[in-house]
Amino acid sequence: MLGMLTSLAASSSSSGSSLSFIPILILFAGVFYFLLIRPQQRRARQQRSLIESVDVGDEVMTIGGIFGTVRAVEDDAFTVEVAPGVDLRVSKSAIARKLFYEDVDEDDEDEDEDQDEQAGNQAGDQA
């Protein structure tokens, strides 16, 4: 394709059109970089930091959708416990994400119970 474009530029009678071809190539290279290369580098950087942050005891999900707890870390693999007594050895690159669970405060649970009791009392009053 580049050969066709250069032959078209060479066959034109004015030299101005061949010089206007260079900014177009630079524009395409810039668009290619910002739309394809840069986002891919960002994803690779995020994956590397994820793999480095995984430690024993962390709950993870693999790219295959398997959930488990990391039991051992090796040079190129993790040992993940997916069920009691069932360990899988998976490649480090197979980890899709690390799971985080928010702790539920006891105060929140007490408020939920109070609201349930109030709803039950209101329902009993209406009947």
RAFEN-V309069 format. One line per field, one symbol per residue. ss: DSSP state (a for helix, b for strand, c for the rest). phi: phi as a letter, one per 20 degrees, with the letter a starting at -180 (. if undefined). psi: psi as a letter, one per 30 degrees, with the letter a starting at -180 (. if undefined). A space follows every 50 residues. Layout:
ss = ???
phi = ???
psi = ???
//
This chain:
ss = caaaaaaaaaaccccaaaaaaaaaaaaaaaaaaaaaaaaaaaaaaaaaaa aaacccccbbbbccccbbbbbbbcccbbbbbbbccbbbbbbaaabbbbcc cccccaaaaaaaaaaaaaaaaaaaaac
phi = .fffffffffffedeffffffffffffffffgffedffffffffffffff ffefcfnfeccefeneeadfdbddfcbdddeebgnddddcfffeeeadec defeffffffffffffffffffffffe
psi = eeeeeeeeeefkfkfeeeffeeeeeeeeeeeeeffeeeeeeeeeeeeeee effklkfkklklffgkklkkfkkaeglkjkjfljgjkkjlkeffkelkkk kkkkleeeeeeeeeeeeeeeeeeeef.
//
